[in-house]
Amino acid sequence: MHVDKMSISMEPQLGDDVRAAARRAGMSLSAWLAEAAAARLRRQALGEFLADWQAEHGQITPEELAK
């Protein structure tokens, strides 16, 4: 499998927290970070889709959200 190797930097406490979260999940640090990045990209894509949809069709109402 081909992978894209990267070097990243973060605040020390965040690094400690991320390593601990990966350990708790039973994942490698790379797998945990890749999963987190993929989730963030999905959230961004959904946010952009909803913004575009609402620009075309109007704001989603609380009643619509409750269905």
DSSP file (Angstrom, degrees, kcal/mol; ACC not computed):
  #  RESIDUE AA STRUCTURE BP1 BP2  ACC     N-H-->O    O-->H-N    N-H-->O    O-->H-N    TCO  KAPPA ALPHA  PHI   PSI    X-CA   Y-CA   Z-CA
    1    1 A M              0   0    0      0, 0.0     2,-0.4     0, 0.0     0, 0.0   0.000 360.0 360.0 360.0 133.8    0.0    0.0    0.0
    2    2 A H        -     0   0    0      2,-0.0     2,-0.3     0, 0.0     0, 0.0  -0.693 360.0-171.7 -84.8 135.3    1.3    3.4   -0.9
    3    3 A V        -     0   0    0     -2,-0.4     2,-0.8     2,-0.0     0, 0.0  -0.910  25.7-128.6-126.8 156.1    1.2    6.0    1.9
    4    4 A D        -     0   0    0     -2,-0.3     2,-0.3     2,-0.0    -2,-0.0  -0.899  28.6-151.3-103.1 104.5    1.9    9.7    2.0
    5    5 A K        +     0   0    0     -2,-0.8     2,-0.3     2,-0.0    -2,-0.0  -0.578  19.6 179.0 -80.6 137.9    4.3   10.3    4.9
    6    6 A M        -     0   0    0     -2,-0.3     2,-0.5     2,-0.0    -2,-0.0  -0.931  26.4-139.2-134.8 157.1    4.1   13.7    6.6
    7    7 A S        -     0   0    0     -2,-0.3     2,-0.3     2,-0.0    -2,-0.0  -0.986  28.9-176.5-114.8 128.9    5.8   15.5    9.4
    8    8 A I        -     0   0    0     -2,-0.5     2,-0.4     2,-0.0    -2,-0.0  -0.856  14.1-151.4-124.7 160.0    3.5   17.5   11.7
    9    9 A S        +     0   0    0     -2,-0.3     2,-0.3     6,-0.0    -2,-0.0  -0.976  21.2 159.0-128.9 144.4    4.0   19.8   14.6
   10   10 A M        -     0   0    0     -2,-0.4    -2,-0.0     0, 0.0     5,-0.0  -0.972  49.0 -73.1-154.5 166.0    1.6   20.5   17.5
   11   11 A E     >  -     0   0    0     -2,-0.3     4,-2.4     1,-0.1     5,-0.2  -0.317  48.9-116.1 -60.0 144.9    1.7   21.8   21.1
   12   12 A P  H  > S+     0   0    0      0, 0.0     4,-2.4     0, 0.0     5,-0.2   0.877 113.3  50.0 -54.8 -43.0    3.2   19.3   23.5
   13   13 A Q  H  > S+     0   0    0      1,-0.2     4,-2.5     2,-0.2     5,-0.2   0.905 110.9  49.7 -65.4 -39.6    0.0   18.8   25.5
   14   14 A L  H  > S+     0   0    0      2,-0.2     4,-2.6     1,-0.2    -1,-0.2   0.915 110.0  51.6 -63.4 -41.8   -2.1   18.2   22.4
   15   15 A G  H  X S+     0   0    0     -4,-2.4     4,-2.4     2,-0.2    -2,-0.2   0.917 110.5  48.1 -59.5 -44.0    0.5   15.7   21.2
   16   16 A D  H  X S+     0   0    0     -4,-2.4     4,-2.3     1,-0.2    -2,-0.2   0.920 112.7  48.8 -61.9 -43.9    0.3   13.8   24.5
   17   17 A D  H  X S+     0   0    0     -4,-2.5     4,-2.3     2,-0.2    -2,-0.2   0.887 111.7  48.7 -64.9 -39.6   -3.5   13.8   24.4
   18   18 A V  H  X S+     0   0    0     -4,-2.6     4,-2.4     2,-0.2    -1,-0.2   0.922 111.2  49.3 -67.5 -44.5   -3.6   12.5   20.8
   19   19 A R  H  X S+     0   0    0     -4,-2.4     4,-2.3     1,-0.2    -2,-0.2   0.915 112.4  48.7 -60.6 -41.8   -1.1    9.7   21.6
   20   20 A A  H  X S+     0   0    0     -4,-2.3     4,-2.6     2,-0.2    -2,-0.2   0.904 110.5  50.5 -65.2 -40.7   -3.2    8.8   24.6
   21   21 A A  H  X S+     0   0    0     -4,-2.3     4,-1.9     2,-0.2    -2,-0.2   0.901 110.1  50.2 -63.8 -40.7   -6.4    8.8   22.6
   22   22 A A  H  X>S+     0   0    0     -4,-2.4     5,-2.8     2,-0.2     4,-0.6   0.918 110.9  49.2 -63.7 -43.2   -4.8    6.5   19.9
   23   23 A R  H ><5S+     0   0    0     -4,-2.3     3,-1.2     1,-0.2    -2,-0.2   0.933 110.3  50.5 -60.9 -46.0   -3.6    4.1   22.6
   24   24 A R  H 3<5S+     0   0    0     -4,-2.6    -1,-0.2     1,-0.3    -2,-0.2   0.857 111.5  48.8 -61.1 -34.4   -7.1    4.0   24.2
   25   25 A A  H 3<5S-     0   0    0     -4,-1.9    -1,-0.3    -5,-0.2    -2,-0.2   0.542 112.2-122.0 -81.6  -6.9   -8.6    3.3   20.7
   26   26 A G  T <<5S+     0   0    0     -3,-1.2     2,-0.3    -4,-0.6    -3,-0.2   0.837  71.0 126.4  69.4  32.4   -6.0    0.5   20.1
   27   27 A M      < -     0   0    0     -5,-2.8    -1,-0.3    -6,-0.2    -2,-0.1  -0.814  66.1-104.8-120.1 157.5   -4.8    2.3   17.0
   28   28 A S     >  -     0   0    0     -2,-0.3     4,-2.5     1,-0.1     5,-0.2  -0.429  36.8-113.0 -70.7 158.5   -1.5    3.5   15.8
   29   29 A L  H  > S+     0   0    0      1,-0.2     4,-2.6     2,-0.2     5,-0.2   0.911 118.7  51.9 -59.0 -42.5   -0.9    7.3   16.0
   30   30 A S  H  > S+     0   0    0      1,-0.2     4,-2.5     2,-0.2    -1,-0.2   0.918 110.5  47.0 -61.8 -44.5   -0.9    7.5   12.2
   31   31 A A  H  > S+     0   0    0      2,-0.2     4,-2.5     1,-0.2    -1,-0.2   0.911 112.7  49.7 -64.8 -41.9   -4.2    5.6   11.9
   32   32 A W  H  X S+     0   0    0     -4,-2.5     4,-2.4     1,-0.2    -2,-0.2   0.933 113.4  45.4 -62.6 -46.4   -5.9    7.7   14.6
   33   33 A L  H  X S+     0   0    0     -4,-2.6     4,-2.5     2,-0.2    -1,-0.2   0.888 112.4  51.5 -65.5 -38.8   -4.7   11.0   12.9
   34   34 A A  H  X S+     0   0    0     -4,-2.5     4,-2.4    -5,-0.2    -1,-0.2   0.915 111.2  47.9 -63.7 -42.4   -5.8    9.8    9.5
   35   35 A E  H  X S+     0   0    0     -4,-2.5     4,-2.3     2,-0.2    -2,-0.2   0.909 112.3  49.2 -64.1 -41.9   -9.3    8.9   10.9
   36   36 A A  H  X S+     0   0    0     -4,-2.4     4,-2.1     2,-0.2    -2,-0.2   0.902 111.6  48.8 -64.3 -41.3   -9.6   12.2   12.6
   37   37 A A  H  X S+     0   0    0     -4,-2.5     4,-2.3     2,-0.2    -2,-0.2   0.909 110.8  50.4 -65.0 -41.9   -8.5   14.1    9.4
   38   38 A A  H  X S+     0   0    0     -4,-2.4     4,-2.2     1,-0.2    -2,-0.2   0.902 110.1  50.4 -63.3 -40.8  -11.1   12.1    7.3
   39   39 A A  H  X S+     0   0    0     -4,-2.3     4,-2.3     2,-0.2    -1,-0.2   0.907 109.9  50.4 -63.7 -41.6  -13.8   12.9    9.8
   40   40 A R  H  X S+     0   0    0     -4,-2.1     4,-2.4     1,-0.2    -2,-0.2   0.910 109.8  50.2 -63.2 -42.3  -12.9   16.6    9.7
   41   41 A L  H  X S+     0   0    0     -4,-2.3     4,-2.4     2,-0.2    -1,-0.2   0.889 110.0  50.7 -63.8 -39.3  -13.0   16.6    5.9
   42   42 A R  H  X S+     0   0    0     -4,-2.2     4,-2.5     2,-0.2    -2,-0.2   0.919 110.6  49.1 -64.1 -42.9  -16.5   14.9    5.9
   43   43 A R  H  X S+     0   0    0     -4,-2.3     4,-2.6     2,-0.2    -2,-0.2   0.913 111.9  48.9 -62.2 -42.9  -17.8   17.5    8.3
   44   44 A Q  H  X S+     0   0    0     -4,-2.4     4,-2.5     2,-0.2    -2,-0.2   0.928 111.3  49.2 -62.0 -45.3  -16.5   20.3    6.2
   45   45 A A  H  X S+     0   0    0     -4,-2.4     4,-2.4     1,-0.2    -2,-0.2   0.908 112.1  48.5 -62.3 -42.2  -18.0   18.8    3.0
   46   46 A L  H  X S+     0   0    0     -4,-2.5     4,-2.9     2,-0.2     5,-0.2   0.920 110.9  50.8 -63.5 -43.7  -21.4   18.4    4.8
   47   47 A G  H  X S+     0   0    0     -4,-2.6     4,-2.3     1,-0.2    -2,-0.2   0.905 111.7  47.3 -60.2 -42.4  -21.2   22.0    6.0
   48   48 A E  H  X S+     0   0    0     -4,-2.5     4,-2.4     2,-0.2    -1,-0.2   0.906 112.0  50.1 -66.2 -41.5  -20.5   23.3    2.5
   49   49 A F  H  X S+     0   0    0     -4,-2.4     4,-2.8     2,-0.2    -2,-0.2   0.943 112.2  47.2 -60.9 -47.8  -23.3   21.2    1.0
   50   50 A L  H  X S+     0   0    0     -4,-2.9     4,-2.9     1,-0.2     5,-0.2   0.896 111.1  51.2 -63.0 -40.3  -25.8   22.5    3.6
   51   51 A A  H  X S+     0   0    0     -4,-2.3     4,-1.9    -5,-0.2    -1,-0.2   0.924 113.2  45.4 -62.4 -43.9  -24.7   26.1    3.1
   52   52 A D  H  X S+     0   0    0     -4,-2.4     4,-1.5     2,-0.2    -2,-0.2   0.914 113.7  49.5 -64.4 -43.0  -25.1   25.7   -0.7
   53   53 A W  H  X S+     0   0    0     -4,-2.8     4,-2.9     1,-0.2     5,-0.3   0.929 112.5  47.0 -62.4 -46.1  -28.5   23.9   -0.3
   54   54 A Q  H  X S+     0   0    0     -4,-2.9     4,-2.2     1,-0.2    -1,-0.2   0.831 107.1  57.2 -67.9 -31.4  -29.8   26.6    2.1
   55   55 A A  H  < S+     0   0    0     -4,-1.9    -1,-0.2    -5,-0.2    -2,-0.2   0.858 117.0  35.9 -64.2 -33.5  -28.6   29.4   -0.2
   56   56 A E  H  < S+     0   0    0     -4,-1.5    -2,-0.2    -3,-0.3    -1,-0.2   0.842 133.6  23.3 -86.4 -36.5  -30.7   27.9   -3.0
   57   57 A H  H  < S-     0   0    0     -4,-2.9    -3,-0.2     1,-0.3    -2,-0.2   0.496 109.0-105.7-113.7  -6.6  -33.7   26.6   -0.9
   58   58 A G     <  -     0   0    0     -4,-2.2    -1,-0.3    -5,-0.3    -2,-0.1  -0.189  54.7 -39.5  98.4 164.8  -33.8   28.8    2.2
   59   59 A Q        -     0   0    0      1,-0.1     2,-0.4    -4,-0.1    -8,-0.0  -0.284  60.4-112.8 -62.8 143.2  -32.9   28.1    5.8
   60   60 A I        -     0   0    0      1,-0.0    -1,-0.1     4,-0.0    -2,-0.0  -0.662  37.6-133.6 -75.4 129.7  -33.8   24.8    7.3
   61   61 A T     >  -     0   0    0     -2,-0.4     4,-2.0     1,-0.1     5,-0.2  -0.421  16.3-114.2 -84.8 159.5  -36.4   25.4   10.0
   62   62 A P  H  > S+     0   0    0      0, 0.0     4,-1.6     0, 0.0     5,-0.1   0.854 118.7  56.6 -58.1 -34.7  -36.5   23.9   13.5
   63   63 A E  H  > S+     0   0    0      1,-0.2     4,-0.6     2,-0.2     3,-0.1   0.908 106.3  48.6 -64.0 -41.6  -39.6   22.0   12.5
   64   64 A E  H >4 S+     0   0    0      1,-0.2     3,-0.9     2,-0.2    -1,-0.2   0.890 110.2  51.6 -64.9 -38.8  -37.8   20.4    9.6
   65   65 A L  H 3< S+     0   0    0     -4,-2.0    -1,-0.2     1,-0.2    -2,-0.2   0.809 103.7  59.0 -67.2 -29.0  -34.9   19.5   11.8
   66   66 A A  H 3<        0   0    0     -4,-1.6    -1,-0.2     1,-0.2    -2,-0.2   0.656 360.0 360.0 -75.8 -15.1  -37.3   17.9   14.3
   67   67 A K    <<        0   0    0     -3,-0.9    -1,-0.2    -4,-0.6    -2,-0.1   0.500 360.0 360.0 -73.2 360.0  -38.7   15.4   11.7
